[in-house]
Amino acid sequence: MAAELVRGQNHPLPAGPEGAGRLEIRVTAGTPVVAVATLGDEHGRVSGTEWIAHPGSPHLPGLEVSQQAAASHRLAVDLGALSEDVHRVHVLLALPTAAGVPASFGVVAAPHVAVTTLDGAEVAGFTITGLGPETAVVAVELYRRQGAWKVRAVGQGYAGGLAAMLLDQGVPEAAGLAAGIHDAVAKGLARSVAPPPRPQSGSPASSSAAATAGGPISYQHPRRHTAPQAPDLPPGRPADAAPPQGAPQPVAGDASGWTMEERLYNQVWGMFEDLARTAAAYRSAVDFAESRLDQELDRLLADPRTRVGPAADAARDQARAKQADLMDQARAVLDRDLAQLRAESEVVEPALPPPYAGWESPVWHGYTVPMEVPMAARLGNLHLPETPELRIPLLVRLPLERGLWIDSSQDRRLAMEIAVTIAARLLASYPVGDFSVHVIDPAGTGSAALTPLTESGTLRVPPAAGAAGVAALIGRMTERVDLVQMAMRAGAPDSLPVDLDTAEQLLIVNDFPYGFDDRTVNQLRYLADEGPSVGVHLLMVADRDDARAYGPVLDPLWRSLMRLTPTPEDHLADPWVGHAWTYEPLLVPPGSHVVPQVLRQVAAARQAYGR
């Protein structure tokens, strides 16, 4: 559970494999702010400007900040990559010095800072309340003590702005540096997607314009380095089908991250969030226009003098014209944003590696078995009614944190085929011998769909058939979970039996609950709950109505699984605004043999390595 800090309070940070971890510091404010991070020695003093990450020089080893003034920021911090001389990291926030910016933090909503892990789990949060005339503030401090890192809520404000704050930290020529930072924000210095270490001082950054301070608040994903939005179009002017001329072209990997794979993952999620918020803004504007029309018509009807007659008709026409104008403006902004996202999708999709790519992507023709497990795998596409042609890849982190359920109520044959393609993608995403597949097919109804797995040799054991086969395989999987859990809890992973397969296990269950009895049903529920933590994952192909005889006993099982469908269906919700997204499974192009080809490569690699 996240800790909500008050001024002066500290909280330990999670330790990584070497005593330090990779974190994000998320900042949200009621107005665009500049984010700066300084590195300090054991006394908190900053040795020089090379120990400061700011919009003009955003990268330091183990540290990356945003390159623009924005209402939200995500700062990437790798404590393990910091120099041994670094004992403190201060996160500083300052108001830009452009026209139209609030005069102080006291007239805007209190900034909030959250320290999270890379998967988004919040460790500690701090709302900086009580600010008045201050225009800069030291938000939080990460500090090392006796080898362990902690976060402290500071909230120290400075009425003298960024220069006074940097001077208080011992920065030489603080005024000149502060002026340079504000100038970098105002001019919109170009961004760089290169990972740390920090580039040489004075080297030019690649050119994409940042939003100028004092402009409209940017609602784009804070970890993406995209171009600013064009000004709103005048009422009645149609939106262009492409981004405005002169705007920098979108670039694949234009997001923060330590590797290209991580940057593409963050960029896809940024596109997902941008589309969600863009659609939410449009829907809100439409609702406002309709609500305003209803209110004006109600006022006309409430007054007997304006209910009928030429004046009443003119007033009603004027109210409808206002609604149409608001709707046109909202649609113009939506079309502009969608054009930018479509352009970005067109460059991102061809750059995706095999685990992120669709089956139609040419990247599969050059597939080789990977040496490392990727961050995520693609399970399908998502789209909204406003733009059905713009599809966002549905990426899930690996290893899977929960089981999958392919709902076969609509098409049993297609559901099993989708399950096989998902299994093939997971097999292709893991290094040789690090992933195994098992199948329960009590009545043999999935034999045709399982052909790519059986003929390639990637399914080493024939599918379990009949009640006896179901009981035997479920029993082995349950025993494996028990053994690994006991070994991990005892701190003795080396005590596992030598014949135990330590690879990640995927159990495909077809036609549930056929072939299951009460005992195996309970064991299946146990695998769904406890299996993912020790590398046993479920992929169920089932119709929930077939198991209605069990009543509410199986409700926890269905809730624990991520439901997917073999045909498009709007049953998934995003975590930001709760839109109902239409999910589409990844289908193999007609006539394509990409799945059997990839599986044969996986099997050949296993044979070559003796795995």
C-alpha positions, 0 to 999 in steps of 0.5 A: 500500500502506498504511503502518503507523506507529509513534510519531513516524513521519509519512506524506504524505497524498494531495493533491486538486485543490487540494493537499488532499483529503477523508479519513476517520479510522477509529477502532476500540477495545476499548471505547466511546470518545469521539472529539474533534478539535481545530484548531491553529495553526502552533504547535499551540495551540487558539485556543478552544472554537470550534476543537474538534469534539466530541459536543456540537458535532460540526461544524466547517468541513471536520471532523465527528465522532461524537456518541456514545461508540462502539467504532468511529468515522469522522471526516470531514475535508476538508483543503481546507475548513479555514481558512488559519489551521489548520495542525494537526488532532489526533484525541483519544480518551477513555474516558467517565466513566460507571459500568461503563467500563474504568478505563484504556486499559491494560485493553482492546485497543489502539485502532487509527486508520486514515486512509483515502480516501473510497473506503475505501483505507487511507493509513496506520494506527497501533495505539496500544500501550503504554498503561497508566493513561491514560484519554485519548490524542492518537491522530494529528496531521494537519499542514500543512508547506510546503503539503502535509499529512501524518499523524503517529502520536502516541500520547500518553496522559494519566492525567488524562483529557480535561481534562488532554489539552485543557489541554495543548493550550492550551484555556481552561477545559479542565475545564469543556469536558471535563465538558460533553463527557462530559455530552453523551455521557451525556445522548445529545445529538441528532444533526444530519444537516446538512453543514458549516459548523458550526451556531451555538453553543448551537443545539439539535440535532435529537432522536435519542438516542445510546447512553449510555456504559458500555452495550453496545458498538454494532455499528452502522455508525459513519457512520450516525446511527441510534437506539440499540438497545432492550434485549435482550428477556427469554427467551420474549418475542416481538419486536415487528414494529416498533421499540420505542415511544418510539424516534426514527423513522428519517430518510432521509439520517441519515448523514454526508456533504456532500450529501443524495446522499452521506448517502443513499449512506452510509446505504444502505451502513450498512444493508448493513453493519448487516444483515451484522453482525446476521446474523453475530451471530445465526448465531454465537449459533445455532452456540454454542447447538448447540455447547454442546448437543453438549458437554453431551450428550458429557459425559453419554455419557462418564460411564457413570453418566449415560448412562441412567436418569431422571437422564440423561433429565432432564439431556438435557432440561435441556441442550436447554432451555438450547439452546432458551433461547439460540436464543430470545434470539438470535432475539429480538435478530435480530427487534428489529434487523430491525424497525429496519432494515425501518423504516429501509428504508421511509423510505429507499427513497422518498427515493432519487434516480433513480440509486439508485431501483428502476424502480417508484419514482415518482421516475422520473416526475419525471426530468430529465437531471442536470447532474452525475455521481452518486456511484453507480448501483443495479444490483440488490438484495441480501438474506439468508436470515434476512430475504428481504423486506428488500432492500438496494440494490446501489450501485456507484460511478461511473464504473464501476471494473470491467466487468459480466457478465450470466450468460446461462446461465439465460435469454439473453433476460432477461439481454439485457433486464437489460443494456439496463435497466442501460445505460438507467440509466447513460445516465440518470445522466450529464449530456447527452453524457457517456455513450455506448453501443455494442453488439456483437450478431453474430447479431442475437439481442438485437434485440428487447431493444435496442428501447428503445435503438434506437427512442429514438435513444440508440443512435446507431450500429446494433449491430455484426453479423458477424465484420467488424462485431465486428472494426471496433468492437473495433478502434475501442474499442482505438484509443480506449483507446490514444490516451487512455492515451498522452495522459494519460501524456504529460501532454497531454490537449489533443493528442487528436484533435478528433473523439474522443468524450471521453464515457464509453463502454459496450460491450455484448457479446452472445452472446460469443464468437460472431463473435470470433476470437483477435485480437478476443478478445485485444482484448476482454481488453485493454479489460476490463483497461485500459478502465475507467481511461480511460472504456471499460466492458464489459457482457458478456451471455455464457454461460461454457460457450460459451467453454470452448474457450478454456480458462484463457485467458479466466479473467482476463477472467471474474475482472475482471468483476462477475458478475450474474444475470438471476434471483436467485442467492446468489453475492455476498459482503459485505466484512465477514463474507463472507455469501453474499447473494442478488442480484436484478436490477432488473426493470421492472414489467409494463406499465411504459414507464418505460425508453423514457420515460426514454431518450426524455428523454435523446435529447431533451436530446441533441438540444436541446444538440446533443450 
